[in-house]
Amino acid sequence: MFCPNCGKELSDQAATCPSCGHPMKAGAVNPTNKPVSMKSRLAVVLLCLFLGWIGVHRFYVGKVGTGVLFIFFGWNVLSIWVLVDFIMACVGSFTDKSGALVLNWNTEG
């Protein structure tokens, strides 16, 4: 069997692709069947936790426009947005610039 997301060959029992994290069985990791980002969920959670007020987590996933907004307004106006981003990243519903879910906890490319 091959991963429909990255094309890597997998065993028939694989629940997710070890290369890109794409779910192989319905409901295994990604019940929405959205594409899975190659960005690290752990990195997003940690960046949001420690540097969320300046939007570093948004720059990391390619959302430059909202990252700039965080730099200018994040310390007061957007503080609730940082909390929302942190919760979304923790539960696996945070997306990158292309709309792919950031699900992989690994920190490898």
Secondary structure as the mmCIF struct_conf table of DSSP 4:
data_model
#
loop_
_struct_conf.conf_type_id
_struct_conf.id
_struct_conf.beg_label_comp_id
_struct_conf.beg_label_asym_id
_struct_conf.beg_label_seq_id
_struct_conf.end_label_comp_id
_struct_conf.end_label_asym_id
_struct_conf.end_label_seq_id
STRN STRN1 PHE A 2 PHE A 2
TURN_TY1_P TURN_TY1_P1 PRO A 4 CYS A 6
STRN STRN2 GLU A 9 GLU A 9
TURN_TY1_P TURN_TY1_P2 ASP A 12 GLN A 13
BEND BEND1 ALA A 15 ALA A 15
STRN STRN3 THR A 16 THR A 16
TURN_TY1_P TURN_TY1_P3 PRO A 18 CYS A 20
STRN STRN4 PRO A 23 PRO A 23
BEND BEND2 MET A 24 LYS A 25
TURN_TY1_P TURN_TY1_P4 ALA A 26 GLY A 27
BEND BEND3 ALA A 28 VAL A 29
TURN_TY1_P TURN_TY1_P5 PRO A 31 THR A 32
STRN STRN5 VAL A 36 VAL A 36
BEND BEND4 MET A 38 LYS A 39
HELX_RH_AL_P HELX_RH_AL_P1 ARG A 41 LEU A 51
HELX_RH_3T_P HELX_RH_3T_P1 GLY A 52 ILE A 54
TURN_TY1_P TURN_TY1_P6 GLY A 55 GLY A 55
HELX_RH_AL_P HELX_RH_AL_P2 VAL A 56 TYR A 60
TURN_TY1_P TURN_TY1_P7 VAL A 61 GLY A 62
HELX_RH_AL_P HELX_RH_AL_P3 VAL A 64 PHE A 73
TURN_TY1_P TURN_TY1_P8 GLY A 74 LEU A 78
HELX_RH_AL_P HELX_RH_AL_P4 SER A 79 VAL A 91
TURN_TY1_P TURN_TY1_P9 GLY A 92 GLY A 92
STRN STRN6 THR A 95 THR A 95
TURN_TY1_P TURN_TY1_P10 LYS A 97 SER A 98
BEND BEND5 GLY A 99 GLY A 99
STRN STRN7 LEU A 101 LEU A 101
#
